[in-house]
Amino acid sequence: MVIKNKKNILFLSISILVYGVLSIICWNHGYFWDNIQLTSIEAHWYYLTDFKTLIIPKYAPEYGIYGTGAPPLLPIITAILWKIIGYKLWVSHAFILLWAIILFYNTWKFIQHFFPVKYVGWISFIILTETTLLSQFSIAASDFILFTSLIISLRAIFEQKSVLLTIGLFFLFTISTRGIFTGSILFVVHCFFYYSSKKNFCERSFFRTFIPYFPAFVLILFYITDYLIVEGWFFSNSKFSKAQDLPIGLNFIVKHFCDFGMRLIENGRIIIWIIAIIIAWKTYKTKTKLTTEMIFILTYFSLLTCLYLSFVFLTKMPFLTRYFMPHLFLLSIFSLVGIIKFFNEKKIKFILILIFCFELTGHFWIYPEKVTKIWDSTLAHLPFYSLREECFDYIDKTNYNYNEISAGFCLYDDRRFVELKNADKIVGRDKDRLYFIYSNISNVPDEWVDEFKNSNRWIPIKNFSKGFVYITIYKNIRFKEKAKQ
């Protein structure tokens, strides 16, 4: 990757510095948010059983493990790394750092398809420092790999590189269920453009164009078939089945739609949507003809968005900010190309700086206590790790009985799955115990928040706070009364 423009070197250097510092800060952080389940818990199945089976059971009580049914590539890789390198937290962060290097290179190469050389550094910097992407990197999550694999795949399609496309699609399809969705929509769009604009888009044969999809399709088909044979339908008798139920009532659908919309624009993303609307209007008014590549990007964005929009009406699945990283990337390409097309250099630089400022605000979008905050999409969650450690150190020093402790999300279950130590120190999920560890990170039900504020029921024993994050240990003063009953 040869870089001649001095500003491009500056922006690349700043991006490397940001990721480097973040990697150092997070090097020994425990697993966080959904990554506890999607990486650590499922990786423990392979690690503790010495890769007994490919399929992770829906529940293995002897290990305290339960599977989601999602493609287990990252858990498998994590368990292998634990076996080879060591059972250490930094192993996952080192692995994701490798993916960051891959992301840097492929982003830089892909951006060059759409932008003049002098803007490649600016645009790459904006893409690489997006709030959710940085946060997903910090927690070594599978969505960071999904995002990287998507850019690899898109770059390979535009450059007609079969081997690169095969590699990108392999990771895209096998990293998660949403990776399958993302890859499948990409295949549909790729097929459409192959037949509708072959001369402008691809001069190769159908076989050479689409053979890279074959390995990924075969692997996923094999996995799904094997899972159905061993475990049955994905959502039957599964701990995660409720999210796939049909929504009941118009009220729920309206709230679900609002949730969908919120995740699309939160954490500073709203600026990209505003710019996209302006650029779309200018494109229409000036009757500007879009390139085949740009139409490909917009078609892919539209179909991917429609797919997720359908989930509003078909499931109870809660939407998380990270789900829309591919959408935001595609929309950003359209918006940024339009900025350079319709504005002069002075305005271009102002708008690019404005976008970056909005991205920075994404780490400070903190909502009221009863409004769900997606904490794995913002670096505002970083104080949680030290607070969690302080909290459990206090519990251990005061010799609390773990059978009497329950907690919210990110604090309950076997501590081993988060820390890779303190095995069998298990925190319950039910609220009706002597102690409850409450944190704003956990997003507990609204009625629980009200109950903890009731001094006739709960009293705070110890509070830990830093930045936007806090953890409080509450004691249930009616616990003895309930026990007697």
LINQUI-V549734 format. One record per backbone hydrogen bond with DSSP energy under -0.5 kcal/mol. NH is the residue of the N-H (numbers start at 1). CO is the residue of the C=O. If there is no record, write none. Layout:
BEGIN
NH:CO / NH:CO
END
This chain:
BEGIN
4:2 / 9:5 / 10:6 / 11:7 / 12:8 / 13:9 / 14:10 / 15:11 / 16:12 / 17:13 / 18:14 / 19:15 / 20:16 / 21:17 / 22:18 / 23:19 / 24:20 / 25:21 / 26:22 / 27:23 / 27:24 / 29:26 / 31:418 / 35:32 / 36:33 / 37:34 / 38:34 / 39:35 / 40:35 / 41:36 / 42:37 / 43:39 / 44:40 / 45:41 / 46:42 / 47:43 / 48:44 / 49:45 / 50:46 / 51:46 / 57:55 / 60:65 / 63:60 / 64:60 / 65:60 / 67:57 / 73:174 / 76:72 / 77:73 / 78:74 / 79:75 / 80:76 / 81:77 / 82:78 / 83:79 / 84:80 / 85:81 / 86:81 / 88:86 / 91:88 / 92:89 / 93:89 / 94:90 / 95:91 / 96:92 / 97:93 / 98:94 / 99:95 / 100:96 / 101:97 / 102:98 / 103:99 / 104:100 / 105:101 / 106:102 / 107:103 / 108:104 / 109:105 / 110:106 / 111:107 / 112:108 / 113:110 / 114:111 / 115:111 / 119:116 / 120:116 / 120:117 / 121:117 / 123:119 / 124:120 / 125:121 / 126:122 / 127:123 / 128:124 / 129:125 / 130:127 / 134:130 / 135:131 / 136:132 / 137:133 / 138:134 / 139:135 / 140:137 / 141:136 / 144:141 / 145:141 / 146:142 / 147:143 / 148:144 / 149:145 / 150:146 / 151:147 / 152:148 / 153:149 / 154:150 / 155:151 / 156:152 / 157:153 / 158:154 / 159:155 / 160:156 / 160:157 / 161:156 / 162:160 / 165:161 / 166:162 / 167:163 / 168:164 / 169:165 / 170:166 / 171:167 / 172:168 / 173:169 / 174:170 / 175:171 / 180:176 / 181:177 / 182:178 / 183:179 / 184:180 / 185:181 / 186:182 / 187:183 / 188:184 / 189:185 / 190:186 / 191:187 / 192:188 / 193:189 / 194:190 / 195:191 / 196:192 / 197:193 / 201:197 / 202:198 / 209:205 / 210:206 / 211:207 / 213:210 / 214:210 / 214:211 / 215:211 / 216:212 / 217:213 / 218:214 / 219:215 / 220:216 / 221:217 / 222:218 / 223:219 / 224:220 / 225:221 / 226:222 / 227:223 / 228:224 / 229:225 / 230:226 / 231:227 / 232:227 / 232:228 / 236:233 / 238:235 / 241:238 / 243:240 / 244:241 / 245:242 / 249:247 / 253:249 / 254:250 / 255:251 / 256:252 / 257:253 / 258:254 / 259:255 / 260:256 / 261:257 / 262:258 / 263:259 / 264:260 / 265:261 / 265:262 / 266:262 / 269:266 / 270:265 / 271:268 / 272:269 / 273:269 / 274:270 / 275:271 / 276:272 / 277:273 / 278:274 / 279:275 / 280:276 / 281:277 / 282:278 / 283:279 / 284:280 / 285:281 / 286:282 / 287:284 / 288:283 / 295:291 / 296:292 / 297:293 / 298:294 / 299:295 / 300:296 / 301:297 / 302:298 / 303:299 / 304:300 / 305:301 / 306:302 / 307:303 / 308:304 / 309:305 / 310:306 / 311:307 / 311:308 / 312:308 / 312:309 / 313:309 / 313:310 / 314:310 / 315:311 / 316:243 / 317:243 / 323:320 / 324:321 / 325:322 / 328:324 / 329:325 / 330:326 / 331:327 / 332:328 / 333:329 / 334:330 / 335:331 / 336:332 / 337:333 / 338:334 / 339:335 / 340:336 / 341:337 / 342:338 / 343:339 / 348:344 / 349:345 / 350:346 / 351:347 / 352:348 / 353:349 / 354:350 / 355:351 / 356:352 / 357:353 / 358:354 / 359:355 / 360:356 / 361:357 / 362:358 / 362:359 / 363:360 / 364:361 / 365:362 / 366:364 / 367:365 / 371:368 / 372:370 / 375:373 / 377:374 / 378:375 / 381:378 / 382:379 / 384:381 / 385:382 / 387:383 / 388:384 / 389:385 / 390:386 / 391:387 / 392:388 / 393:389 / 394:390 / 395:391 / 396:392 / 397:393 / 398:394 / 399:396 / 400:395 / 402:400 / 404:401 / 405:402 / 406:435 / 407:428 / 408:437 / 411:408 / 412:408 / 413:427 / 415:425 / 417:414 / 418:415 / 419:415 / 420:416 / 425:422 / 426:424 / 427:413 / 428:405 / 433:431 / 435:404 / 436:474 / 437:406 / 438:436 / 438:472 / 440:470 / 442:439 / 443:440 / 448:445 / 449:445 / 450:446 / 451:447 / 452:448 / 453:449 / 454:451 / 455:453 / 457:454 / 458:454 / 459:475 / 461:473 / 462:473 / 464:471 / 466:469 / 469:466 / 471:464 / 472:438 / 473:462 / 474:436 / 474:472 / 475:459 / 476:434 / 477:457 / 477:475 / 478:457 / 479:476 / 482:478 / 483:479 / 484:480 / 485:481
END
